Amino acid sequence: MRSGGCHEPADFPPPDAAPMRFASRAPADPTPGDPTPDGPTPGDPTPDGPTPGGPTPDGPMPRNPAGMSIGAPPLPGGIRALPRGLAPAGLGWLVLAAIGAGLVFWDGLISLGQAWSTPEYSHGPVIPFLSFWLYLREMRFVPPVERPVDRRPGLAVVVLALAIGLAGTLIKIPDIVTYGFILWVGGLILTCYGWRRGIIFWPSVLHLVYMLPLPSQLYWPLSVWLQMVSSEIGVWVIRSLGVPVLLDGNVIDLGVFRLQVAEACSGLRYLFPILSFSYITALLYRGPLWHRVLILLAAAPITVLMNAFRIGMIGVLVDAYGIEQATGFLHAFEGWVIFLSCVGLLLLMAMGLQRLTRNPRPLAEALDLDFTGLHLQLARARAIAPSAWLAAGALAALGLGLVMHLAPPRAAAVPERDPLALFPRSLDGWIGSATRLEPAVEAVLGADDYLSARYAGPDAGPPVDFFVAFYARMAGGAGIHSPEVCLPTGGWEVSDWQYRRVALPGTDTTVPVNRAVISKGLDRQLVWYWFQGRGRRETSDIAAKLTIALDTLQRGRSDGALIRLVTPIGREESEAEAEARLAGFLAAALPRLPRFLPE
């Protein structure tokens, strides 16, 4: 066995190429897994006949995702055979590296499994298997061992990935841990194969990204945007078919029935798996690069349009046959029809792009669906070559993982606080009454405690709606998301959005707020909101997340709250008057908050 790589390389000719004769060559220094000097080994070309499936010398060869010619003649040195026997040392180091990585990235892997249990990411468990299949395909293009093999970049990537996993665990953000895990997979491959050979596997490693959930900072804006776009296009479809309909935010009003385009109808359940499918299709496609890019980029708009068409057809069916068409089996069945339609449209696009080439192929040939010989590539894992670099990476992962799991856990600081139900209902002339949110809204909010109250001022003017949502733990991507995401779904249009620092009357206090003027028809409202916790006030949800990470690391705390104030803007009232009303209420309410939101 050579020490040049994790798997002893073997150049297996693709079975779909025309035969070509090669001469056998005996290696100067035979090692386990190399052809023996006194005769060919299974998988080598025989001296008196062609190798089945050998490459043809004439005509251009298709190319693999990494840019190497599929079916190209092997590099000088002949063809290598399937390695013989086991390499316990190399395999042992790889197993230790995997165990160590499991310990380091444990929090991220657990979070990943929880995400896969949701409908939006239920495709996740399939992604690693597809990536492994791509990895086996790419192994066929790994050239023979070259000396010297530079494994230093691989070990550097492994160390960087372990550091990212450690940082993500300390600040309790599992998403960061899972990013580090994918980077570790790439670093391990580069360590085993060396830079020049390991970089061939980048498509299979990159594909693992499709198993990750989106960060909440991206998921919620994207989900709401897709809801709005799907609602608009769906209503257009309904109107085009002659059905009268109105759209109020993300609510489709059919007169007798009202359909809400909820989060589940945003299309994200189709988008993520379709993006993975388009990625693999682009890799397998035999054609110009711009064809592949077009297939990859077309997945998102096709999915959005087909989901909007589905919503439109549901509206038509509900109008004709009743609300049952939007629930139960029919609703799920329609979803599967749309998903398979998106797959079909991508394949039709691949067929259409082939018609633009000089020698168009049928779809079965346009996609490289060759599965033969993959078992041989899998068998090559029996000859994992031990190396000092692989041992160093394994020991680093195992040592860090043991330290992380054996070290005494840091006790989370749980500050004492009063429940928001005790927040005063009388504030310097402001009289309030609290209400409970609907159970479905409470479930989406996910707060540990909240207050939703309406306060009437001493001057009998318009009221102020005061809302506080408290989260005991916001690390790990849990907790609040910006009202900027939620407001459009209620049919409100944001006409003015800006950051301000407002001065509270009668005090020296200034408060940073996000200020928005929203409108629905002739009704207008003024909105202030910010994020508060641990003595900090932030207007940016990204800045709030960063300070949460910092305080988690330094103080062991990640509690915080969203505070929102809303007041109507009267028909004969200016925005300045509405702002003065909010400032007056906040001057009375803010000094009482530390009891309920510890600093």
Backbone torsions as a table, in degrees:
resi	resn	phi	psi	omega
1	MET	NA	136.8	177.5
2	ARG	-89.5	153.5	179.9
3	SER	-94.0	16.0	-175.3
4	GLY	-81.1	-8.9	-178.2
5	GLY	-165.3	170.0	-179.9
6	CYS	-68.7	-44.7	174.6
7	HIS	-112.2	133.5	176.2
8	GLU	-64.6	120.3	-171.2
9	PRO	-69.2	147.6	173.8
10	ALA	-141.9	124.4	-179.3
11	ASP	-90.0	94.0	178.6
12	PHE	-89.4	121.4	179.0
13	PRO	-65.8	143.8	178.2
14	PRO	-66.9	141.5	-174.4
15	PRO	-73.4	-14.0	-174.5
16	ASP	-94.4	4.6	179.9
17	ALA	-93.8	160.2	179.5
18	ALA	-71.3	150.8	-176.6
19	PRO	-69.4	152.0	177.7
20	MET	-149.4	141.0	-175.6
21	ARG	-84.1	133.7	174.7
22	PHE	-124.4	150.9	175.2
23	ALA	-94.2	140.0	177.8
24	SER	-76.3	152.1	177.9
25	ARG	-135.1	129.6	178.0
26	ALA	-84.6	129.7	178.8
27	PRO	-68.6	151.2	-179.5
28	ALA	-70.6	-32.5	-178.8
29	ASP	-131.4	85.2	-176.1
30	PRO	-63.2	139.6	176.5
31	THR	-131.7	163.0	-179.6
32	PRO	-55.0	128.2	180.0
33	GLY	100.3	-15.7	176.9
34	ASP	-87.5	156.7	174.0
35	PRO	-60.6	139.3	179.5
36	THR	-75.1	150.3	-176.2
37	PRO	-70.7	-15.8	-175.5
38	ASP	-101.7	15.3	176.9
39	GLY	162.2	162.2	-179.0
40	PRO	-72.7	155.7	174.8
41	THR	-109.9	162.8	-177.8
42	PRO	-54.4	130.8	-180.0
43	GLY	102.4	-16.0	176.4
44	ASP	-83.7	153.7	172.9
45	PRO	-71.6	140.9	178.6
46	THR	-81.8	151.6	-177.1
47	PRO	-64.5	-25.5	-173.2
48	ASP	-110.1	22.3	179.5
49	GLY	-168.2	161.6	-179.1
50	PRO	-73.2	154.0	173.0
51	THR	-79.9	127.3	179.2
52	PRO	-57.9	127.5	177.8
53	GLY	79.6	15.2	-179.0
54	GLY	-69.2	162.7	-176.9
55	PRO	-74.1	155.9	179.1
56	THR	-100.6	143.7	-176.7
57	PRO	-79.7	-16.4	-173.0
58	ASP	-106.7	142.1	176.3
59	GLY	90.6	150.8	179.0
60	PRO	-69.1	147.5	179.6
61	MET	-98.8	144.9	171.1
62	PRO	-65.2	161.3	-173.8
63	ARG	-117.6	146.5	177.9
64	ASN	-83.7	170.9	-175.5
65	PRO	-57.9	-29.0	-178.5
66	ALA	-84.2	-1.7	176.5
67	GLY	99.0	0.4	178.7
68	MET	-86.3	145.8	-178.3
69	SER	-70.7	127.6	175.8
70	ILE	-78.3	122.6	-179.3
71	GLY	87.3	7.1	178.0
72	ALA	-70.9	151.0	178.1
73	PRO	-57.9	149.1	-179.0
74	PRO	-66.9	163.0	177.6
75	LEU	-67.3	162.2	-179.5
76	PRO	-53.7	138.9	-177.9
77	GLY	121.6	-2.5	175.1
78	GLY	84.0	-173.6	-178.5
79	ILE	-100.6	137.8	179.5
80	ARG	-97.9	156.1	-176.3
81	ALA	-98.7	175.4	175.7
82	LEU	-63.2	128.9	-179.0
83	PRO	-60.3	148.0	179.6
84	ARG	-103.3	144.1	170.9
85	GLY	73.6	178.9	-179.5
86	LEU	-101.1	155.9	173.9
87	ALA	-121.3	84.3	-172.2
88	PRO	-57.6	-36.4	-176.8
89	ALA	-65.4	-50.4	-179.8
90	GLY	-63.8	-43.5	178.9
91	LEU	-64.1	-37.1	178.8
92	GLY	-63.5	-43.7	178.4
93	TRP	-63.5	-37.8	179.7
94	LEU	-66.3	-40.1	178.2
95	VAL	-64.8	-43.3	177.7
96	LEU	-61.9	-39.3	178.1
97	ALA	-62.7	-41.7	179.5
98	ALA	-65.7	-41.0	178.4
99	ILE	-63.7	-45.1	178.7
100	GLY	-61.4	-42.4	178.8
101	ALA	-64.1	-37.9	177.5
102	GLY	-60.2	-37.9	177.8
103	LEU	-70.1	-42.5	-177.7
104	VAL	-67.8	-43.1	-173.9
105	PHE	-99.2	20.0	-174.1
106	TRP	-58.0	-48.4	-178.1
107	ASP	-59.6	-40.6	179.4
108	GLY	-67.7	-39.2	-179.8
109	LEU	-67.7	-38.7	176.5
110	ILE	-63.4	-44.6	178.3
111	SER	-62.3	-36.0	178.8
112	LEU	-64.5	-43.2	177.5
113	GLY	-62.4	-36.8	177.7
114	GLN	-67.3	-38.9	178.1
115	ALA	-65.3	-37.7	-179.6
116	TRP	-65.7	-18.3	179.2
117	SER	-79.8	-6.4	178.2
118	THR	-93.5	153.8	-177.3
119	PRO	-60.1	-35.3	-176.8
120	GLU	-64.5	-29.7	-175.6
121	TYR	-121.7	23.5	-179.6
122	SER	-66.7	-15.0	176.7
123	HIS	-77.5	-12.3	-171.5
124	GLY	-53.8	-44.7	-177.8
125	PRO	-61.0	-21.5	-178.6
126	VAL	-77.1	-28.0	-172.0
127	ILE	-60.5	-46.8	179.6
128	PRO	-59.3	-35.9	178.7
129	PHE	-67.6	-40.4	177.1
130	LEU	-66.0	-38.9	177.7
131	SER	-64.6	-38.3	178.4
132	PHE	-66.4	-37.2	176.1
133	TRP	-63.3	-43.3	177.2
134	LEU	-62.3	-37.9	178.9
135	TYR	-61.5	-43.9	178.8
136	LEU	-64.2	-38.4	177.3
137	ARG	-63.6	-42.5	-177.5
138	GLU	-69.0	-24.4	178.6
139	MET	-61.1	-25.3	-179.8
140	ARG	-67.6	-16.8	-177.2
141	PHE	-104.8	7.4	179.4
142	VAL	-74.0	121.9	-178.6
143	PRO	-72.5	169.1	178.0
144	PRO	-60.4	164.9	-178.8
145	VAL	-61.6	131.8	175.0
146	GLU	-113.0	136.6	176.7
147	ARG	-112.3	136.5	-1.9
148	PRO	-79.8	152.9	176.4
149	VAL	-102.0	123.3	-176.3
150	ASP	-90.0	102.9	179.1
151	ARG	-99.9	0.2	-178.2
152	ARG	-62.9	-42.1	177.5
153	PRO	-59.6	-37.0	179.7
154	GLY	-63.8	-45.0	179.4
155	LEU	-65.3	-36.4	178.0
156	ALA	-63.4	-40.7	178.6
157	VAL	-65.9	-40.0	178.3
158	VAL	-60.5	-46.7	-179.9
159	VAL	-62.9	-42.0	178.0
160	LEU	-62.2	-42.0	179.4
161	ALA	-63.7	-41.0	177.9
162	LEU	-64.2	-38.3	177.9
163	ALA	-64.8	-39.4	177.8
164	ILE	-65.5	-41.6	177.3
165	GLY	-62.2	-40.7	178.0
166	LEU	-64.3	-45.5	-179.1
167	ALA	-63.0	-44.0	179.4
168	GLY	-62.5	-35.3	178.1
169	THR	-70.3	-41.4	-178.6
170	LEU	-65.2	-39.9	-179.6
171	ILE	-92.5	3.8	173.3
172	LYS	58.8	48.8	173.1
173	ILE	-121.5	95.0	-175.5
174	PRO	-60.4	-28.4	179.3
175	ASP	-58.2	-41.4	178.9
176	ILE	-64.7	-37.0	179.2
177	VAL	-63.1	-42.2	-179.0
178	THR	-69.0	-33.7	174.7
179	TYR	-62.5	-41.7	177.8
180	GLY	-63.1	-34.7	179.6
181	PHE	-63.4	-44.4	178.8
182	ILE	-64.0	-40.0	177.4
183	LEU	-63.3	-37.0	178.4
184	TRP	-64.1	-39.8	177.6
185	VAL	-58.8	-46.3	178.1
186	GLY	-63.4	-40.8	179.2
187	GLY	-65.3	-37.7	178.4
188	LEU	-63.2	-41.6	178.6
189	ILE	-64.0	-42.7	179.0
190	LEU	-65.3	-34.1	177.8
191	THR	-68.2	-40.3	-178.6
192	CYS	-71.2	-44.3	-172.1
193	TYR	-96.9	-16.4	-170.1
194	GLY	85.6	164.1	-172.6
195	TRP	-64.3	-49.3	-171.9
196	ARG	-65.8	-36.8	179.6
197	ARG	-88.1	-35.3	-176.8
198	GLY	-68.7	-29.3	-177.8
199	ILE	-65.5	-17.7	177.9
200	ILE	-60.8	-26.3	-173.8
201	PHE	-88.9	10.9	-175.9
202	TRP	-60.0	-34.9	-178.6
203	PRO	-62.8	-40.1	-178.3
204	SER	-70.2	-36.2	178.1
205	VAL	-69.1	-43.5	179.6
206	LEU	-62.4	-33.0	-179.1
207	HIS	-62.3	-24.0	178.8
208	LEU	-61.8	-19.7	179.2
209	VAL	-59.5	-29.5	-176.4
210	TYR	-71.2	-8.1	177.4
211	MET	-90.6	-7.0	-175.0
212	LEU	-88.9	143.2	171.4
213	PRO	-74.4	151.0	176.0
214	LEU	-70.0	144.4	171.4
215	PRO	-59.4	148.3	-177.4
216	SER	-59.4	-29.4	179.3
217	GLN	-65.7	-23.1	176.3
218	LEU	-99.7	-35.3	-174.0
219	TYR	-62.9	-49.7	-174.7
220	TRP	-66.8	-47.9	176.4
221	PRO	-59.6	-40.4	-180.0
222	LEU	-66.3	-42.2	-179.9
223	SER	-62.7	-44.9	-179.7
224	VAL	-66.1	-42.1	179.1
225	TRP	-61.6	-42.5	178.9
226	LEU	-66.4	-36.5	175.7
227	GLN	-59.8	-45.8	-178.1
228	MET	-66.9	-44.3	179.7
229	VAL	-64.6	-44.4	-179.9
230	SER	-63.9	-37.0	178.2
231	SER	-64.5	-46.1	-178.9
232	GLU	-61.2	-48.5	-178.1
233	ILE	-69.6	-38.3	178.5
234	GLY	-61.3	-41.8	177.5
235	VAL	-64.8	-37.4	176.6
236	TRP	-61.3	-40.8	177.7
237	VAL	-63.1	-44.0	-179.3
238	ILE	-61.8	-45.7	179.4
239	ARG	-64.8	-37.5	179.9
240	SER	-62.7	-27.1	179.2
241	LEU	-92.8	13.2	171.8
242	GLY	83.0	17.2	-180.0
243	VAL	-102.4	123.1	177.6
244	PRO	-67.4	135.2	-174.5
245	VAL	-155.8	149.7	173.9
246	LEU	-123.5	151.3	178.2
247	LEU	-119.9	123.4	177.7
248	ASP	-121.9	94.5	-173.9
249	GLY	68.0	-116.3	175.8
250	ASN	-109.5	23.3	178.5
251	VAL	-108.8	122.1	179.2
252	ILE	-94.8	116.7	-176.1
253	ASP	-100.9	110.4	178.5
254	LEU	-98.7	11.0	-177.7
255	GLY	94.7	-82.1	179.0
256	VAL	-73.5	-37.3	-176.7
257	PHE	-117.4	147.4	174.6
258	ARG	-124.1	125.7	-178.2
259	LEU	-111.8	126.7	176.3
260	GLN	-98.6	124.5	176.2
261	VAL	-81.0	90.2	-173.2
262	ALA	-81.9	-179.3	179.4
263	GLU	-55.5	-38.6	-177.7
264	ALA	-65.8	-19.5	-178.9
265	CYS	-99.6	10.1	-177.3
266	SER	-70.1	-21.8	-178.5
267	GLY	99.0	-2.4	-179.4
268	LEU	-64.8	-28.8	179.1
269	ARG	-64.1	-27.7	176.0
270	TYR	-90.3	-35.1	-170.6
271	LEU	-62.1	-46.9	-175.1
272	PHE	-63.1	-50.6	178.4
273	PRO	-67.2	-32.7	178.4
274	ILE	-67.3	-36.9	176.2
275	LEU	-62.0	-41.0	176.5
276	SER	-63.1	-43.3	179.9
277	PHE	-62.7	-42.1	-179.3
278	SER	-66.9	-33.7	178.0
279	TYR	-63.1	-47.6	-179.6
280	ILE	-66.7	-40.2	178.5
281	THR	-60.3	-42.8	179.4
282	ALA	-63.9	-36.3	178.8
283	LEU	-68.1	-39.2	-175.8
284	LEU	-82.9	-14.3	-174.1
285	TYR	-70.0	133.6	177.3
286	ARG	-99.8	99.6	-178.1
287	GLY	179.9	-176.3	-179.1
288	PRO	-61.6	157.6	-178.9
289	LEU	-60.6	-38.2	-176.9
290	TRP	-68.0	-26.4	173.3
291	HIS	-63.4	-45.4	-178.5
292	ARG	-63.7	-43.5	179.4
293	VAL	-61.7	-41.3	-179.6
294	LEU	-64.6	-41.7	177.6
295	ILE	-61.6	-42.1	-179.2
296	LEU	-65.9	-43.3	-176.3
297	LEU	-76.0	-22.9	-176.4
298	ALA	-75.6	-16.8	-173.8
299	ALA	-60.5	-46.3	-175.6
300	ALA	-64.8	-52.7	180.0
301	PRO	-63.8	-35.0	177.1
302	ILE	-62.3	-43.8	-179.1
303	THR	-64.5	-44.4	-179.2
304	VAL	-62.7	-45.7	-178.6
305	LEU	-65.5	-41.8	-179.8
306	MET	-68.2	-36.7	177.0
307	ASN	-66.5	-40.2	177.2
308	ALA	-63.9	-39.7	176.7
309	PHE	-61.7	-39.8	177.1
310	ARG	-60.6	-44.8	179.4
311	ILE	-61.7	-42.1	177.8
312	GLY	-61.4	-43.2	-179.7
313	MET	-67.9	-35.2	175.4
314	ILE	-61.4	-42.7	178.2
315	GLY	-60.3	-42.1	178.7
316	VAL	-64.7	-43.8	-179.5
317	LEU	-66.9	-38.7	177.9
318	VAL	-64.2	-41.6	179.5
319	ASP	-63.8	-33.9	-176.2
320	ALA	-88.7	-36.6	-169.8
321	TYR	-123.9	-4.6	176.6
322	GLY	112.1	169.3	-173.4
323	ILE	-67.7	-16.5	-179.9
324	GLU	-61.0	-23.2	-179.2
325	GLN	-68.5	-14.5	-178.1
326	ALA	-105.6	10.1	-177.6
327	THR	-135.5	166.9	170.3
328	GLY	65.7	-145.2	-173.0
329	PHE	-62.0	-42.2	-177.8
330	LEU	-60.1	-40.5	179.9
331	HIS	-62.9	-45.4	179.1
332	ALA	-67.2	-39.5	-179.7
333	PHE	-63.5	-41.7	177.9
334	GLU	-60.8	-36.6	178.0
335	GLY	-63.0	-43.5	178.0
336	TRP	-64.7	-37.8	178.0
337	VAL	-61.4	-43.2	-180.0
338	ILE	-66.8	-41.0	179.3
339	PHE	-60.2	-48.2	179.9
340	LEU	-67.2	-29.9	176.7
341	SER	-66.8	-38.8	177.3
342	CYS	-63.3	-41.6	176.4
343	VAL	-61.1	-45.1	179.9
344	GLY	-62.5	-39.7	-179.9
345	LEU	-65.9	-38.2	177.1
346	LEU	-64.5	-40.5	177.8
347	LEU	-67.8	-38.1	175.8
348	LEU	-63.3	-36.4	176.7
349	MET	-63.4	-42.0	177.9
350	ALA	-61.3	-41.1	178.1
351	MET	-64.9	-41.9	179.5
352	GLY	-64.9	-39.8	178.6
353	LEU	-65.2	-32.5	176.5
354	GLN	-62.4	-31.3	-179.8
355	ARG	-67.9	-15.2	178.9
356	LEU	-86.4	-7.1	-179.6
357	THR	-91.0	165.4	-179.4
358	ARG	-68.2	-38.7	-179.7
359	ASN	-121.9	79.5	-176.4
360	PRO	-65.2	141.4	178.7
361	ARG	-106.8	153.6	169.2
362	PRO	-67.3	164.1	-174.3
363	LEU	-59.3	-37.6	-178.5
364	ALA	-62.3	-27.1	178.2
365	GLU	-97.6	-25.0	179.8
366	ALA	-67.8	-27.2	176.4
367	LEU	-105.3	128.2	-179.6
368	ASP	-77.3	88.6	-176.2
369	LEU	-103.0	32.6	-178.6
370	ASP	-76.1	117.3	179.0
371	PHE	-103.4	-4.9	-174.7
372	THR	-71.6	146.2	175.7
373	GLY	81.9	-2.1	-179.1
374	LEU	-67.5	-30.5	178.4
375	HIS	-66.2	-30.1	176.5
376	LEU	-68.7	-39.8	177.6
377	GLN	-64.9	-38.2	177.8
378	LEU	-63.9	-38.1	-179.3
379	ALA	-67.3	-21.2	-179.6
380	ARG	-66.8	-16.9	178.1
381	ALA	-65.2	-12.4	178.0
382	ARG	-69.6	-14.9	-175.0
383	ALA	-116.8	52.6	177.9
384	ILE	-72.5	122.3	-174.4
385	ALA	-84.4	126.7	176.0
386	PRO	-72.2	146.4	176.1
387	SER	-151.9	157.8	179.3
388	ALA	-62.4	-33.2	-178.4
389	TRP	-69.9	-42.0	176.8
390	LEU	-64.8	-40.8	178.3
391	ALA	-63.5	-40.7	179.8
392	ALA	-63.8	-43.0	178.6
393	GLY	-64.7	-39.4	179.2
394	ALA	-66.0	-44.8	-179.4
395	LEU	-66.2	-37.0	178.2
396	ALA	-63.6	-44.9	-179.8
397	ALA	-66.5	-45.4	-177.7
398	LEU	-66.1	-43.4	179.6
399	GLY	-63.5	-45.6	179.4
400	LEU	-65.3	-40.7	179.8
401	GLY	-62.9	-41.8	178.7
402	LEU	-65.5	-41.3	178.2
403	VAL	-62.1	-43.4	-178.6
404	MET	-63.6	-35.1	-175.0
405	HIS	-93.1	-23.3	-179.7
406	LEU	-93.5	-19.5	178.3
407	ALA	-66.7	142.4	179.3
408	PRO	-61.3	133.7	-178.6
409	PRO	-65.6	145.2	178.4
410	ARG	-80.5	124.4	-178.6
411	ALA	-67.5	129.0	178.4
412	ALA	-71.8	133.6	178.8
413	ALA	-76.8	120.6	179.9
414	VAL	-112.6	100.0	-177.7
415	PRO	-71.1	148.7	176.1
416	GLU	-78.3	142.2	-178.8
417	ARG	-156.3	158.2	174.2
418	ASP	-90.2	146.9	176.7
419	PRO	-67.0	148.8	-177.1
420	LEU	-66.7	-15.3	176.0
421	ALA	-63.2	-20.5	180.0
422	LEU	-92.1	3.3	179.9
423	PHE	-61.3	136.1	-174.3
424	PRO	-58.0	139.9	176.1
425	ARG	-92.7	-8.2	176.7
426	SER	-122.8	119.8	-175.5
427	LEU	-132.8	93.2	175.0
428	ASP	49.7	48.4	178.2
429	GLY	96.6	-12.7	175.7
430	TRP	-88.0	127.1	-178.9
431	ILE	-114.8	126.8	-174.3
432	GLY	-123.6	164.0	174.2
433	SER	-141.4	134.6	-175.9
434	ALA	-93.7	151.8	175.8
435	THR	-131.6	157.9	176.3
436	ARG	-98.8	144.0	176.0
437	LEU	-76.8	160.5	175.5
438	GLU	-64.9	148.4	-177.9
439	PRO	-54.8	-39.5	-179.8
440	ALA	-64.8	-38.3	179.0
441	VAL	-69.3	-40.0	176.9
442	GLU	-59.9	-40.1	-179.3
443	ALA	-64.2	-42.2	179.0
444	VAL	-68.8	-38.7	-179.8
445	LEU	-62.0	-44.7	176.5
446	GLY	65.4	23.1	-177.9
447	ALA	-80.8	151.1	174.4
448	ASP	-77.6	-25.8	178.9
449	ASP	-159.2	147.5	177.8
450	TYR	-154.0	160.9	175.4
451	LEU	-132.9	126.1	174.1
452	SER	-126.3	105.9	-173.5
453	ALA	-136.8	152.5	175.7
454	ARG	-116.7	127.0	-177.3
455	TYR	-114.5	132.1	174.5
456	ALA	-99.0	135.2	-175.6
457	GLY	-82.3	168.6	-179.7
458	PRO	-69.1	-18.3	-177.8
459	ASP	-95.5	10.1	177.8
460	ALA	61.1	25.2	176.3
461	GLY	-84.3	-169.7	178.4
462	PRO	-57.8	150.3	-177.1
463	PRO	-78.3	172.6	174.3
464	VAL	-120.8	124.0	173.9
465	ASP	-88.8	121.8	-176.4
466	PHE	-113.1	120.9	-176.7
467	PHE	-129.4	129.9	176.8
468	VAL	-132.5	126.1	175.6
469	ALA	-117.7	118.0	-177.5
470	PHE	-104.8	138.7	177.9
471	TYR	-125.6	123.5	-179.2
472	ALA	-71.1	-26.9	-179.0
473	ARG	-143.6	117.7	-180.0
474	MET	-115.4	2.8	175.2
475	ALA	-70.8	159.5	178.0
476	GLY	82.0	16.2	178.8
477	GLY	84.0	-1.0	179.6
478	ALA	-81.5	165.9	172.4
479	GLY	105.1	-146.9	-165.1
480	ILE	-75.6	154.3	165.3
481	HIS	-131.8	157.5	-168.2
482	SER	-66.0	140.3	171.9
483	PRO	-59.3	-20.8	175.8
484	GLU	-55.4	-29.0	178.9
485	VAL	-77.5	-39.3	-169.4
486	CYS	-83.5	-33.2	-171.4
487	LEU	-58.4	-42.8	-178.2
488	PRO	-62.5	-27.4	-177.2
489	THR	-68.8	-20.3	177.9
490	GLY	-87.8	6.4	-179.8
491	GLY	89.8	1.1	179.9
492	TRP	-83.2	137.0	176.1
493	GLU	-103.8	133.2	-179.4
494	VAL	-89.3	114.4	-178.3
495	SER	-97.5	-19.9	-179.1
496	ASP	-152.9	124.2	-178.5
497	TRP	-136.7	121.7	-177.9
498	GLN	-155.0	163.8	176.3
499	TYR	-96.4	137.2	176.6
500	ARG	-142.6	155.0	169.3
501	ARG	-113.1	112.0	-173.2
502	VAL	-100.5	142.1	177.3
503	ALA	-94.5	133.3	-178.7
504	LEU	-89.5	131.2	-176.3
505	PRO	-63.9	141.0	178.1
506	GLY	77.0	6.1	-180.0
507	THR	-137.8	171.1	173.9
508	ASP	-98.0	11.4	-174.0
509	THR	-87.5	137.2	169.6
510	THR	-120.8	145.5	-176.5
511	VAL	-127.3	127.5	174.7
512	PRO	-75.9	130.6	-178.5
513	VAL	-136.5	153.7	163.9
514	ASN	-89.9	124.6	-177.0
515	ARG	-111.5	128.5	179.8
516	ALA	-136.9	140.6	169.8
517	VAL	-107.9	120.5	-177.5
518	ILE	-117.1	152.3	-177.2
519	SER	-143.6	148.0	172.8
520	LYS	-142.1	106.7	-173.5
521	GLY	66.8	-125.4	179.0
522	LEU	-91.7	-6.2	-179.0
523	ASP	-85.3	135.3	177.2
524	ARG	-129.9	147.6	178.2
525	GLN	-138.4	150.9	175.2
526	LEU	-105.5	131.0	-176.6
527	VAL	-121.9	131.6	167.8
528	TRP	-119.5	141.0	172.1
529	TYR	-157.2	156.7	174.7
530	TRP	-159.5	171.9	178.4
531	PHE	-107.8	133.8	-175.6
532	GLN	-136.8	139.9	177.0
533	GLY	173.0	144.0	175.7
534	ARG	59.1	31.7	178.9
535	GLY	82.1	9.5	-178.5
536	ARG	-115.8	150.4	171.5
537	ARG	-128.4	126.7	-178.3
538	GLU	-130.7	145.8	175.6
539	THR	-100.7	-18.6	-180.0
540	SER	-100.3	129.6	178.4
541	ASP	-67.3	-28.1	177.0
542	ILE	-69.2	-43.7	177.3
543	ALA	-63.8	-36.3	178.2
544	ALA	-63.4	-41.5	178.6
545	LYS	-64.1	-39.0	-179.7
546	LEU	-66.3	-41.7	179.0
547	THR	-69.1	-32.3	174.9
548	ILE	-62.2	-44.7	178.6
549	ALA	-61.3	-42.4	-179.3
550	LEU	-65.2	-45.4	-179.0
551	ASP	-70.0	-30.8	175.3
552	THR	-62.4	-41.8	-178.3
553	LEU	-72.8	-41.3	-173.6
554	GLN	-88.7	-38.1	-171.0
555	ARG	-117.8	-9.1	-178.6
556	GLY	72.0	21.1	-178.7
557	ARG	-122.3	141.4	174.8
558	SER	-139.9	22.5	178.8
559	ASP	-76.4	156.1	179.9
560	GLY	-180.0	178.7	-174.5
561	ALA	-149.9	157.9	168.1
562	LEU	-104.2	130.5	177.3
563	ILE	-118.6	129.4	-177.7
564	ARG	-137.1	134.7	175.2
565	LEU	-122.1	135.1	-179.6
566	VAL	-135.8	136.3	174.5
567	THR	-142.4	142.2	177.2
568	PRO	-67.6	149.1	171.8
569	ILE	-101.8	110.9	-176.5
570	GLY	-60.5	157.9	-178.1
571	ARG	-59.9	-35.6	-178.7
572	GLU	-104.0	19.2	-173.4
573	GLU	-112.6	146.2	176.3
574	SER	-89.7	163.3	176.9
575	GLU	-64.8	-32.9	179.4
576	ALA	-63.6	-37.5	178.2
577	GLU	-67.1	-39.9	177.1
578	ALA	-65.2	-37.9	177.9
579	GLU	-65.9	-39.0	178.0
580	ALA	-63.1	-35.0	178.6
581	ARG	-66.7	-44.6	178.3
582	LEU	-64.1	-40.9	-179.7
583	ALA	-64.7	-39.0	178.5
584	GLY	-65.2	-41.4	177.9
585	PHE	-66.7	-42.5	-177.4
586	LEU	-64.8	-34.7	177.7
587	ALA	-61.8	-31.4	178.5
588	ALA	-82.7	-32.2	-173.1
589	ALA	-88.5	-34.5	-171.4
590	LEU	-60.0	-42.8	-179.1
591	PRO	-62.8	-20.1	-179.4
592	ARG	-85.5	-13.0	-171.7
593	LEU	-69.3	-34.0	-176.5
594	PRO	-56.2	-26.7	175.5
595	ARG	-61.7	-30.8	-172.1
596	PHE	-106.9	-24.0	177.8
597	LEU	-124.5	89.1	-172.7
598	PRO	-59.5	143.5	177.0
599	GLU	-101.1	NA	NA
